[in-house]
Amino acid sequence: APAPAPPGGAARQFAVPENTVVQSPSPADIDPDHVYSLVELIDIAQRRNPGTRVAWEKARQAAITVGIARAAYLPALTVSALAGYEHAVFPFPSNLASGGFITLDAQEFLPQLTVSYLLLDFGARAATVEEAGQRSIAANVAFTAAHQQLIFNVARAYFLVDGADAAVRAARQALADAQVVQQAAEALFGRGLGTVVEVQLARRGTAQAQFDLSQATAAQHDAMYTLLAAMDLPPTTMLRLANASGRPLPPRAGRTVDEMLSEALRRRPDLLADVAKLRATHANIAAARSALAPRFFLRGN
């Protein structure tokens, strides 16, 4: 219902402003007639996903921090200037004259140049640079991990969609077979060669097949929505996928579980990032300890 009009005036109209911050992703680069392979899907996801952009910007910030930490080895140059103007008025001494004033105008400009260079800090700068370098390594590894996680999510969703498609095809074939069995049972019953129980069992099998088909179709839709979400696409995007049933299975691993675990410990990005963060923490502790030692500067004005 409209709001009541205030006394003595017309009703006020309130309009909700348009939200310009939150915008749904646009599927402008998706061709509904093209059949996309897994490689193409991963490429689209990497170009659209905001998580990889955030990880890249964090890696850039960490690299800039390393440069800032190394700048502590350079001398610091400071330029400053002080300017002032003064206008003063004093009364003329009474023992010299009966009246009058003395005015004074004064102005000054004082430029100053200061050079400061840290000669010795007992390892504080080296520890700071080491900490920044290790955090930069962790940020770069996190950027790689973001891409790996994105590739895993897209590939997993792709194979889930392919499996759901196969389940739908199997459910449709099962429904067709159940309908044939039902028709045969009804035909036999019409000729007096079957029983009511056989007909009801056949109809129940058809109903069960229809239910299984509806469940398989719902799972197919869920799998497709999962893939679209992994690719940062709206759920209304029409996307055609290449059939992966002809892909060969991966070869049998010729290594033991212990060997694969050792390789995972050496190559997993999250573990590498944790190691870099641990080393950065040790460097931070060294920098804190060096703060207890004196520092020697060379300064000139």
KABELUR-V196265 format. One record per run of one state. SS is the DSSP state (h for helix, s for strand, l for the rest). FROM is the first residue (numbers start at 1). TO is the last residue. Records with the same first field share a line. If there is no record, write none. Layout:
SS = FROM-TO / FROM-TO
This chain:
l = 1-34 / 37-37 / 49-49 / 74-75 / 92-100 / 121-123 / 191-195 / 231-239 / 242-256 / 268-268 / 291-295 / 301-301
s = 35-36 / 76-91 / 101-120 / 240-241 / 296-300
h = 38-48 / 50-73 / 124-190 / 196-230 / 257-267 / 269-290
